C-alpha cells in the first residue's frame, strides 16, 4: 500500500492527513496556523507532516494552499490571508522532509478530490464550485485538472457578473463571488430583512433582532422553518449561482457541476433555485444535453483527499 500526505493549509489551521490510494484518510494531524511569518507557517507544515511520517512510509506530499500557485506547482505566488508572497514553498519543504512535494491551489485540490473519489467520480468533464465566505472553483477537462498557462486558472469567483457592481476584495467590482457566496447570502438576507421586518420576524429573532445581526446560519435555519424572507434570500443567491453556471456551460460544456463549501450544507435551498436559474439562462437549452448539478460528498476533507492524490504524480 502506498501512502501520500495531503495538507490543507488554511488561515486558522493546518490539517495534514495520510491518505491511501482509495482516497481514504487514515490519520490526521491538525495544527493552528501561526500566521506571523512564512517561516512559521512552513515550520508548522513540516512539523505536522513529520508526525505522520514517523508512522507511515510516505512517497509524496501535496500542500493545498489558499492562493495563486505557479504552473510548476512550486511557488505560492500570493495568498490574501497568510504572510506569504512569491514563496518557494516546495523547495523549502522538500529540503526539510526529503520527499517530493507539490503545491496546489486549495480549490483545485478539492475539485480533484471530488472528481476522483466524490460526487463526480468517473466523470471526465467537471466544474466544482466551492461556495463559502467567497467563491472558488476547480475545473477538470478530459480527466485533467485545468491549471492554465501560469497556474492561475479557475478563479471563477472573479468573473464579472454585474458591471460596476459590488466592490470585491480583489480590487474589482461586480465579481461573481459578491453575488454567489456565503458573504453574499448574509448581505442579501440583511437587505431583505430591513425591507420586510414583519416577514423576517423569525429570521430576526435568531439574531439580535436587527437586520445587521443576521448571520448565514440564521438564514439557513429560518428558511428551513419556512421564513419567506430567508427563502427569498436563498432564491436570490441561487439565481446568481445558476446564471454563472450557465455562463461556464457556454464555455466548458461540463457533464456535471458539483457545489461544495459551507453554503452547500443548505442543499435543496441552494440547489432548486440554482437549477431553475441555470435552465433559464443556458444557451440553446432546448437543444442540448444538460449537466447534472449536485452537492459535493467529501465535505471539508475534499482538499486533503485531492491533494494527497495529486501527490502521487510528483
N, C-alpha and C positions, 0 to 999 in steps of 0.2 A: 504493500500500500504506500503510495506517495502522498506526502503532505506539503501544503503550502500555507503561508500566513497571509491573511487579508487584514489590512489595517484601515480602520475607518477614522480618519483624522477630523475631529470637529473642533468648534470654537471653545467648547467646555470640557470635552472628554476625548480620550484616545482609546478606541476599542480594537484590540488585536485578537484574532482568532485562528486556531488551527482548523483547516478545512480539508476534508478528503476529496477524492476525485468524483464523488457523487453529490458534492455541494453540501455536505453535512458538516455543521460546526461541532467539533469535538471538545473544544475547550476555549474559553475566552479569558483575556486579562484586560481589565479596564483601569485606566489612569486618568486623573484630571489633567487637562491641558494647561501647561504652565505658559500662558500666553504673554510672557515678559520678554522673550527673545527667541530668535530662530534656534540658537544653540540649545536653549532649554527645551524647546519642542522636540528637536531631534534626539536629545538625550532621553526624553520620556518615551519616544517611539522605540528607540534601541532597547531601553530597559524592559518595555512590555514584550517585545519580540524575544529578547534574551531569556525571559522567564519561560516562554513556551519552548524555546529551542533546547532548554535543559532536559525536556521530557520527550521531545519528538525530533526525528531527523527531518529537516526542512530543506526542500530543494529550491525554494524561491519565495520572495516576499513582494507584495504589491501594496503600496500606500494609496488609498483613495483620498484625495485632498480637495478641499472646497475652494477651487480657483482655477486659474488658467495654467495648463501644463503644456510644455513644449511637445512638438511632434515626436521627439525621440523618447518621450516618457522619462525624461531625466531631470528637468528643472521645473520647479514651481515658480512660474513667472509672476503671478500676482494672486493674492487672496485677501478679501476685504476684512476678515475678522482675525487674522493672525499676523504677527510681525515678521512676515516673510515676503521677499520680492526678489526675483531672479536668483532663487536659492538652488544650488546644485544638490538637491535633496538625495538623489540616487547615489551619487558618488560618496557623500558623507556617511550614509547608512551602510553601504556596501563595505566601506573601509573598516567600520566598527564590527560588522557581523560576518563578513566574509562569505556572503551568499549573494546570488543575483537579485537585484531589486528593480522594480518598475514603479514609476509614479503615474497615477491616472486621475483624471477628474472624477470627483465623487459621484456625480450624476451619471457619467459614462459607466462607472463600475456598477452602480445599481441597475442600470439598463442591461448590462451584460448578465448580471445575476438573474434578472427576471427572464431574459431571453434563453439562458442556458438551463435554469432549474425552476423557474417560477411560472407566472401566468402566460408567458409567451414561449414556453418550451416547445421546441421543434418548429418554430416559425422562423423564417429567414428574413422577413422584412417587417421591422418592428419600430414603433416610436413609443418611448416611455416618457411620461410627464411626472415629475416629482413636485407635487403641489404642497408646499409647506409655507413657511414665512414668505418665501419667494417662490419662483417657478423655475425649476431646472428641467433638464431633459437629456435623453440619450437616443441615438439612432443606430439601428442595425440594418444594413442593406446587404442582401445576398449572403447573409450569415456572418458579415464582418462589421465590427464596430466602426462607425464613421468618426474620425478624428479631424479630418480636414488637412490642408497643406501645412498649417502651423500648429496643429493640435488643439485648436480652439473652436471646433465645430460644435453644433448642437446647443449653443447658448440661446435656446428658443425663447426663454423668458424675456429676451431683449429685442425680439422682433417688434416692430412698431404696429400697434393695433389702433391707436387713436392719435392722429397727428396733433402735436401741441397739447397733448393730454396731461394726465397726472405726472408730476415730476418723479423720476426714478433715481435710486441710489447710484446708478451707473453714470449719472450726469445728463442723461437724455430725458425726454418727456414722452409719455404715451406708450411705454413698453408694455408688452402683453402681461408681464407679471404684476403690473399695477391694477389689473382687472381680473386676474385669474390666479389668485394665491390666497393663503390664509390671511395675510395683511389686507388684501382687497376685501375679503369677506367681512372682516371687522369694520372696515371703513363703510362698506355698503350697509351693514346692519345698523351702525350708529346713525347714518344718514336717514334711513327709512324709519328708525325708531323716533328720531327727532320730528319727523313729519307726521307720524301717526302714533302718538303715545298711547292712545286707547287700544289700538290693535296690537301694540307692542307691550301690553301690560305684563304678560308672562315673561317675556324676554327681559324687560327692565327689572322685574322682581328678582331675577337671578344674579344681578349685579348690585350696584349701589343705588339703583333707582333712577339713574340718569343715563342718557344716551352715551355719554362719554365713558361710562363704566362698563359698557357692553364688551365682552370678550368672545373669542371664537367658540369656546366650548359652550358658552351661554347660548349662542345662536344655534348650535347643533342640538343641544338639549331642548330648547324651546321649539325648534322645528319638528323634532321627533314627537313632541307633545301637541302639535297642531297649531302652533302660533302662526298666524297668517303673515306677520311681518318677517319672522325668521325664515319661513318658507320662501317668501318673496326675495329675501337676500340670497338664498341658495339658487333660486331661479335666475337671478341676475348674474351671479357668479358662473353658473352653468352655461348661460348664453355666451359669455366671453370665452369659456373653455371650448365650447363647441365650435364657435366661429374660428378660433385659432387652429383647431384640429382640421377644420375644412381647408384652411389655407395650406397646412402642411400636407394634406392629402393631394392637393393640386400639384405640389412639388415632388412628393416622395412616393405616393401611392402605396402606403403600407398595408399589410394584411391585418394588422392588429394595433390598436392603441392600448397601452397599459397605464392606468392612473395610480400613482403611488403618492407617498408623502402623507403628512398628518391630516390633510383635508380629506383624503380618500377614506378615512375611517367613517365618514358620514354616508358612504356607499350610495344608495339609491337617491338620496337627497342631492348628490352631485351628478350621478350617472344619468338620471332621467332627463333633467334639463339640458345636460351636455349632449346627450344623444339626439335630442329633439333639435337643438340648435345646429348640430353637425349636419343632420339630414337636410335642414332648411338652407344651409349655406354651401353645401357640397356641389361643386360644379358638375353639371350633367348627371345629377343624382339618379334620374330615372333610367339611365343607360349604362350603368357601370356597377360592378360588384362593390359592396360597401364593407369596409373593415369592421371588425369587432371592436367594441370599446368595453374594457373590463377593468376590474380593480386588481391591483398588484397583490401577490400572495406571500411574498417573502418579508414584507414589513420592514422593520428597521435593520434587518440582517442582510438586505439585498446588496448594499455596498460592500460589506465584508465578504460575502459569498462571491460576488462578481470579481472583486479584487483578487481574491485567492485563486480563482480560476484563471484570471489573466496572468497571474504569476507563473502558471505552468508553461507559458510561452517564452519566458525570459531565459 
